[in-house]
Amino acid sequence: MTDQPPPTDPLDQQQIARLVDRFYEKVRRDPMLGPVFNPAVDDWDEHKQLLTSFWSSVALGTRSYRGNPMGKHRGHPIRAEHFEHWLVLWKQTAHEVLPATEAERMGDYADRIGASLRYGLGLNDGSRGLGLPVVGE
């Protein structure tokens, strides 16, 4: 049983924070994703606040996120299968904590962002990545 809100609740920052918190708690324990994320994140509370800001900027247009997602993902041992697994876990968690329409919306955002990151990191089949320097690293 989930504690999914009623379908009429509009998406807000509190719901996004709940999604991010629950999702990254799963990531920390996940046998595939944990070994990638745990060494890269020094302060999980700070990381979750940053990701709440990121997703709020994406989904709500808050413009509160200041960062470089591509730059943050470079240099980590990320493979294409990590992205696929991350997306499955993200969508499952979104459906646990959000109304169905908002869960679908957050999944669609994640699909697009993931595709962009995979391309930029050269993880798409047959692509080489952009090979461009990352400003601000």
Backbone as CSV, one residue per row, in Angstrom:
resi,resn,N_x,N_y,N_z,CA_x,CA_y,CA_z,C_x,C_y,C_z
1,MET,0.834,-1.186,0.000,0.000,0.000,0.000,0.874,1.242,0.000
2,THR,0.498,2.232,-0.791,1.270,3.473,-0.853,0.502,4.589,-0.172
3,ASP,1.230,5.659,0.113,0.582,6.836,0.677,0.413,7.886,-0.415
4,GLN,-0.014,7.439,-1.570,-0.194,8.303,-2.730,-1.290,9.329,-2.448
5,PRO,-1.010,10.619,-2.760,-2.010,11.652,-2.526,-3.181,11.514,-3.481
6,PRO,-4.303,12.162,-3.164,-5.453,12.117,-4.075,-5.087,12.681,-5.445
7,PRO,-5.743,12.227,-6.498,-5.398,12.666,-7.852,-5.591,14.159,-8.087
8,THR,-6.288,14.845,-7.218,-6.539,16.270,-7.439,-5.445,17.167,-6.873
9,ASP,-4.527,16.625,-6.060,-3.466,17.451,-5.500,-2.518,17.908,-6.613
10,PRO,-2.304,19.225,-6.761,-1.330,19.681,-7.762,0.091,19.396,-7.268
11,LEU,0.979,19.198,-8.201,2.379,18.963,-7.856,2.937,20.203,-7.191
12,ASP,3.639,20.010,-6.079,4.267,21.139,-5.399,5.650,20.721,-4.904
13,GLN,6.378,21.673,-4.339,7.747,21.416,-3.917,7.802,20.373,-2.801
14,GLN,6.820,20.343,-1.931,6.794,19.358,-0.855,6.682,17.936,-1.425
15,GLN,5.842,17.760,-2.434,5.723,16.436,-3.058,7.016,16.048,-3.764
16,ILE,7.642,17.014,-4.425,8.915,16.735,-5.092,9.964,16.348,-4.058
17,ALA,10.008,17.046,-2.933,10.963,16.720,-1.870,10.720,15.305,-1.344
18,ARG,9.470,14.920,-1.196,9.145,13.576,-0.732,9.593,12.527,-1.758
19,LEU,9.362,12.811,-3.035,9.803,11.910,-4.097,11.320,11.767,-4.080
20,VAL,12.023,12.876,-4.052,13.485,12.857,-4.061,14.017,12.101,-2.841
21,ASP,13.453,12.383,-1.673,13.910,11.732,-0.449,13.716,10.220,-0.531
22,ARG,12.534,9.782,-0.897,12.268,8.338,-0.960,13.115,7.676,-2.047
23,PHE,13.222,8.336,-3.197,13.992,7.773,-4.300,15.461,7.576,-3.914
24,TYR,16.083,8.603,-3.344,17.507,8.485,-3.033,17.774,7.571,-1.844
25,GLU,16.801,7.365,-0.985,16.953,6.343,0.044,17.032,4.967,-0.623
26,LYS,16.245,4.759,-1.667,16.311,3.499,-2.421,17.641,3.377,-3.156
27,VAL,18.084,4.474,-3.776,19.340,4.463,-4.525,20.499,4.062,-3.618
28,ARG,20.537,4.611,-2.414,21.629,4.314,-1.480,21.739,2.818,-1.195
29,ARG,20.597,2.113,-1.164,20.579,0.681,-0.842,20.603,-0.212,-2.084
30,ASP,20.466,0.382,-3.254,20.350,-0.393,-4.479,21.690,-1.041,-4.839
31,PRO,21.688,-2.347,-5.150,22.954,-3.023,-5.455,23.645,-2.529,-6.722
32,MET,22.907,-1.969,-7.667,23.535,-1.453,-8.879,23.899,0.028,-8.743
33,LEU,23.007,0.825,-8.189,23.212,2.272,-8.134,23.974,2.727,-6.896
34,GLY,23.793,2.041,-5.782,24.484,2.419,-4.553,25.994,2.539,-4.721
35,PRO,26.649,1.555,-5.355,28.105,1.650,-5.525,28.561,2.824,-6.407
36,VAL,27.680,3.365,-7.215,28.019,4.541,-8.030,27.773,5.817,-7.232
37,PHE,26.620,5.896,-6.574,26.234,7.122,-5.874,26.928,7.299,-4.519
38,ASN,26.998,6.239,-3.727,27.493,6.388,-2.361,28.906,6.976,-2.279
39,PRO,29.854,6.561,-3.124,31.178,7.188,-3.053,31.191,8.638,-3.578
40,ALA,30.201,8.990,-4.393,30.179,10.319,-5.014,29.474,11.370,-4.165
41,VAL,28.661,10.948,-3.206,27.871,11.888,-2.404,28.420,11.921,-0.980
42,ASP,28.921,13.087,-0.588,29.478,13.244,0.761,28.392,13.512,1.794
43,ASP,27.393,14.298,1.419,26.339,14.705,2.355,24.992,14.447,1.680
44,TRP,24.327,13.360,2.066,23.085,12.975,1.405,21.975,13.998,1.619
45,ASP,21.884,14.603,2.796,20.842,15.611,3.021,21.028,16.801,2.080
46,GLU,22.260,17.256,1.960,22.563,18.365,1.052,22.274,17.970,-0.400
47,HIS,22.647,16.749,-0.755,22.424,16.265,-2.117,20.927,16.228,-2.432
48,LYS,20.138,15.744,-1.493,18.694,15.669,-1.720,18.076,17.062,-1.810
49,GLN,18.588,18.017,-1.045,18.096,19.400,-1.171,18.417,19.950,-2.556
50,LEU,19.633,19.690,-3.024,20.033,20.149,-4.354,19.162,19.523,-5.436
51,LEU,18.895,18.226,-5.309,18.072,17.546,-6.310,16.611,17.966,-6.223
52,THR,16.129,18.300,-5.049,14.779,18.849,-4.925,14.711,20.186,-5.649
53,SER,15.745,20.994,-5.499,15.814,22.263,-6.218,15.850,22.033,-7.730
54,PHE,16.634,21.044,-8.168,16.710,20.724,-9.591,15.338,20.335,-10.137
55,TRP,14.691,19.351,-9.483,13.406,18.868,-9.984,12.303,19.920,-9.847
56,SER,12.390,20.779,-8.847,11.421,21.878,-8.728,11.601,22.868,-9.875
57,SER,12.846,23.104,-10.254,13.103,23.991,-11.398,12.562,23.379,-12.682
58,VAL,12.750,22.075,-12.846,12.272,21.388,-14.042,10.743,21.364,-14.087
59,ALA,10.119,20.899,-13.012,8.680,20.617,-13.024,7.813,21.821,-12.681
60,LEU,8.330,22.716,-11.855,7.519,23.846,-11.398,7.997,25.186,-11.930
61,GLY,9.150,25.187,-12.590,9.685,26.437,-13.129,10.189,27.387,-12.061
62,THR,10.650,26.854,-10.916,11.084,27.722,-9.817,12.404,28.434,-10.091
63,ARG,13.200,27.892,-10.984,14.521,28.450,-11.305,15.418,28.537,-10.078
64,SER,15.215,27.646,-9.136,16.010,27.668,-7.906,17.312,26.877,-8.033
65,TYR,17.432,26.049,-9.045,18.628,25.227,-9.207,19.705,25.996,-9.951
66,ARG,20.892,25.956,-9.388,22.065,26.520,-10.049,23.114,25.420,-10.066
67,GLY,23.397,24.901,-11.227,24.377,23.831,-11.304,24.574,23.359,-12.727
68,ASN,25.413,22.358,-12.871,25.775,21.817,-14.167,25.618,20.295,-14.120
69,PRO,24.417,19.790,-14.423,24.204,18.344,-14.328,25.187,17.521,-15.158
70,MET,25.498,17.966,-16.362,26.430,17.209,-17.204,27.795,17.146,-16.523
71,GLY,28.261,18.262,-16.038,29.560,18.301,-15.373,29.605,17.435,-14.127
72,LYS,28.506,17.383,-13.402,28.450,16.577,-12.179,28.494,15.079,-12.472
73,HIS,28.052,14.681,-13.646,28.017,13.252,-13.976,29.291,12.773,-14.662
74,ARG,30.068,13.686,-15.201,31.338,13.292,-15.828,32.295,12.808,-14.744
75,GLY,33.129,11.864,-15.102,34.152,11.398,-14.180,33.682,10.337,-13.202
76,HIS,32.428,9.947,-13.283,31.919,8.874,-12.426,31.741,7.614,-13.271
77,PRO,31.833,6.460,-12.648,31.746,5.195,-13.401,30.299,4.851,-13.794
78,ILE,29.722,5.702,-14.629,28.323,5.543,-15.037,28.273,4.843,-16.383
79,ARG,27.430,3.826,-16.455,27.229,3.099,-17.710,25.767,3.246,-18.134
80,ALA,25.484,2.892,-19.366,24.122,3.026,-19.906,23.112,2.257,-19.063
81,GLU,23.479,1.075,-18.581,22.531,0.296,-17.774,22.200,0.961,-16.447
82,HIS,23.100,1.809,-15.943,22.781,2.576,-14.735,21.623,3.534,-15.015
83,PHE,21.652,4.176,-16.178,20.567,5.097,-16.537,19.231,4.369,-16.618
84,GLU,19.243,3.209,-17.270,17.990,2.465,-17.418,17.425,2.054,-16.058
85,HIS,18.289,1.568,-15.204,17.857,1.141,-13.871,17.390,2.347,-13.047
86,TRP,18.131,3.450,-13.138,17.755,4.683,-12.440,16.353,5.102,-12.865
87,LEU,16.076,5.081,-14.160,14.763,5.496,-14.665,13.641,4.589,-14.160
88,VAL,13.872,3.291,-14.148,12.853,2.364,-13.649,12.560,2.664,-12.184
89,LEU,13.602,2.826,-11.389,13.430,3.097,-9.965,12.754,4.453,-9.733
90,TRP,13.136,5.466,-10.516,12.535,6.800,-10.409,11.031,6.733,-10.697
91,LYS,10.679,6.063,-11.772,9.262,5.982,-12.146,8.458,5.181,-11.134
92,GLN,9.018,4.101,-10.633,8.325,3.324,-9.601,8.075,4.180,-8.366
93,THR,9.091,4.902,-7.948,8.976,5.735,-6.751,7.994,6.879,-6.992
94,ALA,8.031,7.481,-8.163,7.089,8.556,-8.475,5.654,8.055,-8.364
95,HIS,5.402,6.853,-8.837,4.045,6.295,-8.755,3.655,5.946,-7.319
96,GLU,4.630,5.737,-6.469,4.333,5.464,-5.059,3.916,6.729,-4.304
97,VAL,4.474,7.871,-4.683,4.276,9.070,-3.857,3.487,10.195,-4.533
98,LEU,3.240,10.093,-5.829,2.557,11.165,-6.556,1.269,10.650,-7.184
99,PRO,0.337,11.563,-7.451,-0.825,11.177,-8.259,-0.334,10.672,-9.621
100,ALA,-1.092,9.796,-10.241,-0.659,9.131,-11.476,-0.250,10.118,-12.567
101,THR,-1.022,11.181,-12.784,-0.679,12.120,-13.857,0.636,12.841,-13.563
102,GLU,0.871,13.169,-12.297,2.124,13.845,-11.931,3.298,12.871,-11.974
103,ALA,3.060,11.625,-11.599,4.110,10.609,-11.687,4.538,10.418,-13.137
104,GLU,3.560,10.384,-14.046,3.872,10.259,-15.478,4.664,11.471,-15.958
105,ARG,4.261,12.625,-15.512,4.947,13.867,-15.899,6.406,13.843,-15.424
106,MET,6.633,13.447,-14.178,8.002,13.388,-13.661,8.806,12.312,-14.398
107,GLY,8.163,11.230,-14.774,8.835,10.200,-15.564,9.222,10.706,-16.941
108,ASP,8.340,11.478,-17.559,8.645,12.047,-18.879,9.825,13.009,-18.799
109,TYR,9.835,13.855,-17.757,10.978,14.756,-17.577,12.266,13.947,-17.426
110,ALA,12.223,12.906,-16.613,13.410,12.085,-16.377,13.873,11.398,-17.662
111,ASP,12.935,10.935,-18.477,13.302,10.327,-19.761,14.087,11.311,-20.625
112,ARG,13.577,12.530,-20.739,14.239,13.539,-21.593,15.595,13.947,-21.040
113,ILE,15.664,14.174,-19.747,16.932,14.570,-19.139,17.939,13.429,-19.239
114,GLY,17.479,12.209,-18.981,18.362,11.051,-19.090,18.907,10.867,-20.493
115,ALA,18.059,11.072,-21.496,18.513,10.944,-22.888,19.591,11.975,-23.191
116,SER,19.400,13.181,-22.708,20.383,14.241,-22.925,21.707,13.914,-22.228
117,LEU,21.631,13.459,-20.988,22.851,13.094,-20.263,23.561,11.916,-20.928
118,ARG,22.807,10.898,-21.314,23.426,9.746,-21.990,24.141,10.199,-23.261
119,TYR,23.487,11.061,-24.030,24.111,11.552,-25.256,25.396,12.320,-24.931
120,GLY,25.297,13.240,-24.002,26.455,14.060,-23.645,27.605,13.266,-23.072
121,LEU,27.313,12.175,-22.404,28.351,11.326,-21.820,28.816,10.236,-22.779
122,GLY,28.224,10.192,-23.980,28.629,9.203,-24.978,28.151,7.797,-24.666
123,LEU,26.993,7.689,-24.009,26.484,6.378,-23.613,25.366,5.868,-24.497
124,ASN,25.048,6.579,-25.560,24.055,6.083,-26.519,24.741,5.129,-27.472
125,ASP,24.034,4.112,-27.910,24.597,3.186,-28.878,25.022,3.933,-30.131
126,GLY,26.273,3.748,-30.519,26.758,4.335,-31.760,27.112,5.802,-31.674
127,SER,27.059,6.416,-30.483,27.429,7.827,-30.388,28.738,7.960,-29.624
128,ARG,29.358,9.110,-29.779,30.639,9.337,-29.117,30.574,10.396,-28.039
129,GLY,29.461,11.004,-27.800,29.419,12.119,-26.844,29.905,13.377,-27.511
130,LEU,29.781,14.450,-26.830,30.123,15.730,-27.425,31.612,16.028,-27.370
131,GLY,32.307,15.495,-26.376,33.745,15.725,-26.272,34.088,17.172,-25.998
132,LEU,33.158,17.949,-25.501,33.388,19.357,-25.231,33.810,19.537,-23.783
133,PRO,34.663,20.548,-23.510,35.001,20.810,-22.117,33.763,21.299,-21.369
134,VAL,33.704,20.994,-20.089,32.589,21.420,-19.255,33.004,22.666,-18.499
135,VAL,32.283,23.737,-18.700,32.572,24.997,-18.032,32.094,24.914,-16.593
136,GLY,32.895,25.420,-15.671,32.473,25.491,-14.280,32.837,24.285,-13.456
137,GLU,33.647,23.392,-13.989,34.041,22.225,-13.179,35.222,22.585,-12.325
